[in-house]
Amino acid sequence: MKNVWVLVLVITAVAVVAIGPASAVVGAGIAPSELNLGDLLRGGTVEKSVKIFNHGDTDVTYTLSAGDYDGWVSMYDVNGTPLESFVVHGGGTKLIVLRFTVPETAPNGDYEFKVYFVSKPPEGGGAGISIKLPLNVNLTVTGKQRMQVKVLRYEATDTEVNVPARFKIAVVNEGNVNALLGFRVGIVRDGVIIDTVTMNETLPIGEIGEIEVSWDTSGKPVGEYTAVFHLDVGRDKILAAEKKFNVYDRGTFTAKIDVIEAKTRSAIQPGMSKIDATIRNSGLIDYEAKLKVEIFKGNDFLTVVESDPVWVKTGEKRTLTTYFNLDEPGTYILKPSIHFGGKVAILNDTTVTVTTVAVEEERTEEIPLTSLSSAFVITCLVLALFAWIRLKK
């Protein structure tokens, strides 16, 4: 009988070790859970994005299945690369683009079907939990072409001399074909059109788009102007409206900057390296910005390097990059500064050590066994050892 108890304890411990990694938390979701694609022509295409959530602590690989509608839907990443499968890391999310294409032979009518994201078994043939995320799809196949674009908003911004004036229009394509948009803005001064700026763009079905054009104010007189907005969709004119805007003297608006991050490696090998600075334009005027870095060795000034100038719009975030070349081993001091809109933002000094020895990054791997499982295994092994000693006596 005692031998049986010993055997049970040993088997229990081994079983816990075997199933420990498989006892990870599992949870998944999809948003949105339903897509209403509206009216589509035979041969028409529309793209929609869905986000897959992994609430568990292990990576999950998914494939796509649509049953009888497999030929209607294909899968891509956000860069447009076709996908056969994709991985959602533990605790993470993944944005997937689905492209729906109606076959030329599809009859007119309403369609409702499900698309599934199905998890693949883990590599190595281990046990795992199957996940099947459903996505409801509704659409209507029609033989009638419908072009419908709705204007959401349009705006003109005040500016300064030598800073471009910007004009924007936001629209949504509510039709069942891609819309060819012709956007133009006439610039009026004292009742006379003095210039026109244009932009043509194609807006896919169901998409919201923003078109922006700019007008060069270099050498233009200060004062009030009128922007006359026109939007054509094919041969149809769907917008004719006006907005006032002003061109002010240079320096009227205060240029502001938020430095979000500035970084470089503290230990490098001889050769080319770089320093990055991420900024946000928090002011009311667009400006040109560049990163300058003065390089010292001890108290000796060596050189100054600078990034290419970058145009930063109001509210926009950009990264400035400056490259430098340090050939001699030693300790260097970098003094970075950002020049923007006639102002200078001084950043903290950075010390860089140039060494001939490569610097390796350390990485710690987590053991895929929970603390609770580990404690239970140890307890079982101790009990098994204690029972074995008792039997020996």
N, C-alpha and C positions, 0 to 999 in steps of 0.2 A: 504493500500500500504506500509505504514511504517512497519507494522508487517511482511510483506513479505520480506523486505530488511533485517530486523533483523534475520529472519529465514535463509535466504541465507548466511549471514555472519557466523552464528553459524555452519551451516552445512559445510561450506567451511573450517572453523577451525578444526572441527572434522575430516574431510576427510584428511586434511594435516597431522594431527597427526597419522591417521591410515596408511597412505601410506609412511610416513617419512622413516621408517627403510627399506622399500622395494625399495626406490629410490637410492639404492647404485649403485656405478659404477660397470658395468659388462664387462668382457673381458677375453678371454681365447685363448690359442694356443697350438700347438703340434709340436714337432721337433724330428726327421725328419717327414715329411708328407708322405713319401713314403719309402717302404722297398722292395729291390730286393734281394730275398733269393737264387736265382740261382737254380742249379739242386739239387733235393732232392729225395732220395729213398723212396719207400713205407715203412711206419713205421719209417722213419727217423725223427729226431728232430733237431731243430735249435732255438737258443734264440737270441733275439734282444732287445735292450733297447730303450725306447722313453721317452721324458720329456714332462710333461704337465705343462703349465703356467697358472697361475691365475692372471690376471691384475686387477681384481676387488678388492673390500674391504671386501667381505664376503667369508666365506668358501664354497666350492662346493664339493659335493660328487658325484663320478662317478662310473658307472658300465660299463661292456664291452658287446658289441653286434657285432656279425659277421654274422647274418642272417643264410643262409644255411651252412656257414662255422664255426658255433659255435663249432663244434666238433674238429676243426683243431687248435684252439688257446685257450690258457689259460693264466692267469695273475698272476704275483708274485711280491713281493717286492724285494729289492736288496739283501736280506738275504735268498731268496728262499722260503719264506712263501707264500702259495697260498692265493689269494685275491678274494673275491666276489665283493668288492667295496673298494674305497679308498677316502680319503679327501685331497684336495689341499687347504691350508689355503690362506686367502686373501693376495694378494701381493707376494705369494710364488710359489714354483715349486715342482714337485714330479717326481722322476725317477721310471719308471715301467718297469718290464721285461716281455716280451711276449714270450711264448714258443709255437712254431708252430710244430705240429706233423701231418705228412701225414698219413691218414688212410691206412690200408693194402689193402683195396678194391678200392682205388683211381686209375682210369685209367691213363696211361701215357698221357702227354700233358702239354700245357701251361695253367696256371691259373692266373686270375686277379680278385681280389675281394677287398672289403672295410671292414675294422674293425672300429667300432665307439666307442668312449668314450662318454657315454650319462649321463648327469647330472640327479640326482634324485631330486624330489620336496622337498622343505624344510620341516623339521619336523613340525607337528602341522597343516599341510594342508594349510599354507599360500600361497599367490600368489607368483610366481617366474617366472623367465625367463628360458626356457629350452635351454640347450647347447648340441650340437652334434658335436664332433670333429672327422673328417674322417681321416683314415690312409689307403693309397693305398698299397696293397700287391701284389707282382708279384713273381711267382715261376714256376718251371718246374718239373713235376713228371717224373722220369725216372727209368727204371729197371736196369740201368748200374751203377755199383759202380766205382766211380772215386776218386782216392787218389792223391792229389796234394798239396804239401807244398812248399812254397817259403821262402828262407832265406833273411831277410831284412838287418841284420848286425850281426857282431860278434866282440868281443873285449876282450882284456886282460889288466889288470891294473897293473902298477908298485906298489910295496909295500915295507915294511920294514921287517926285521927279527922279528919273533914272531907275525906278523900281517898277517892274511890269504890273499893270492892272490885270486882275484875274476875273473871269466871268465863268460861271458854272450853271449847268442845268442838270436836274435829276429826273429820269423817266423810268417807266416800267413797261415792258412789252407784254400786253395782255392778249395778243393775237396768237395764231397757231403757225406763223411763219417768222423767220428771222427778219428783223426790221432794219432797213438801210436808212440811217438818220443823217440828215444834212443840217448842221448847226452853224449859224453865222451870227455875228454881232456887228452892227454898224455903230461907229463912234461918231457922235454928233456934238459939235461945238458951235454955239450961237446959231442954231438952226441949220447948220450945214454939215453934211456927212464928210468927215475928213479922213476916215480910214475904215476898213472892214477886215475882220479876222474870221476864219472859217475852220471847220473840222467835220470830217465825215467818219461815221462809225457804224458798225453792224452790231445790233443788239439781239442776242439769242432769245428764243421763246422763253417766257416766264421770268426773265432776268431783270433786275433793277440796275441801271447804269447811270454813271455820272460823267458828263462830258465837260471838259474845261479848256478854254482858250485864253490866251494872254495877249496883251497889247503893250508894245514897247513905248514907255513914256519919256525916253531920253530926248532932251531938248524941247519937250512940249511945255506950253505955258501953264502956269498954275491957274486953277479955277475949277468950275463945275462943268461936268460933261454929262451926256446922256448915252446910255447903252441901249440900243434897239435890238432885242432878241428875236430871232427867227428860227423855227424848227420845222423842217420838212421831213415827211416820211413817205418815201417814194415820190409820187407826184402830188401828194396831199400836204397842204400847209396847216399845221396844227397849233402853231403858236406865233403870235406877233405881239410883243409887249415891250415896255420901256422901264428902265431903272436909272436913277440918277447916281452919279458917283463923283468924287472929287480927287483932283491931283494937287497935293500940297507941296510946300517947300521941303527940301531935303532936311531931315532931322526933326520933323514935326512929331513923328511917332517915336516912342522909346523902344529901341531894340533890346530884347531880353533873351537870356539863355539859361537853360537848366542843364548842368553837366550831370548826366546820369551815371556814367562810369568811364574811368580812364585806366587802362591796364597795359602791362607789358610783363615779360618774364624777368624775374629777379636774377636768374642765373642762366647765362647763354654761352654758346661756343663762339669762337671767332667767326665773323662773317656777317651776313645780312640778318637783321631782325626788324621788329616793328613795334610801334606803340599805337593803340587804338583809343579813341575818345568818342563816346556816344553822347549826343546832345539833343535837346529839344528846344525848338523856337517857341518860347512862352510869351513873346511880345505881340504887338499888333501890326508888324510890318515884316515882309519877307527880307532876307538878306543873304549875302554870300559869307561863308565861313571857311576858315582853314586852320589847321593845327600846325603850330611851329614848335620846334624842340631845340633848345640850346644844349650842347653836350660839353661837359667839363670832365677833366681827369685831374683830381685834386683841385687846385686853384687855377689850373690852366684851362682857358677856353679853347676848345678844339674846332667846333664848327656849329652851324645851325642848319637844320633840315626842316622841310615843311611839306604838308600834304597838298594834293591838288585842291583848288577851291571847289566848294560844294554849295549849290543854291538850296537854301532851307526855307520852306514856306511856313507861314504861321501855323503853329500847332504840330508841325511835322518833326519826326525823330530821324536823325541821320547819324552815321558813324564816319568819323574822320580817321584816316590811317596815314601815318608817317613812317617811312622806312629809313633805317640808318645802318651803317656798316662799321663795326668795331673789330679790328684785326688783332690788336695787341691784348694779351691777358692783363687783367687788372680790374680796378673798381672805378666806375664812371658815375657821374651824376647827370641825370636828365632833368632839364627845366622846361616843362611843357606849358604852352599858353594857346588859347583859342582867340582868333581875331575875327570879329563879326560886326557888321553894321557900323564900322568906325570905332568899335570898342574892343577892349582886350580883357579876357578872363584868364587870370593866372592860376594854374593848377599846382598841386603839391609836387615838390621835387621827388624824383624816383632814383634810387640807387640800383645800379646794374653791375653785376660781377661777371666778367668774361673769363671763362675757364677753359682749359683744354680737355677737361674730363666731362664726358656726357652726363647729364643729370637725368636720372630715371625717376619716374613717378611710381609711388607705392600705391597698391590697390589691395583692399581687404575683401575677400570673398565671404559671404554669409553661408553658414552651414544650413542646408535645407531641412532642419529638424527642429521642431518647436521645443521650447524649454520644458513644457509639460511632458512631451514624449520622452525627452532625454532623462528627466527625473524618474519617470515611470520605468524606463528600461534599466536604469541603475538600481532602482529598488528591487526589481525582479531578479536581477543578477545576484545581488547581495543575498536575497532570500534563498535563491537556488544554492549558493555557496554554503550558507548556514545549514540548509537541510542536508547537503552532502557530507558536511563535517559531522553532523549528528548521526548519520548512518554509519560513518566510519567507526564511531564510538560503540 
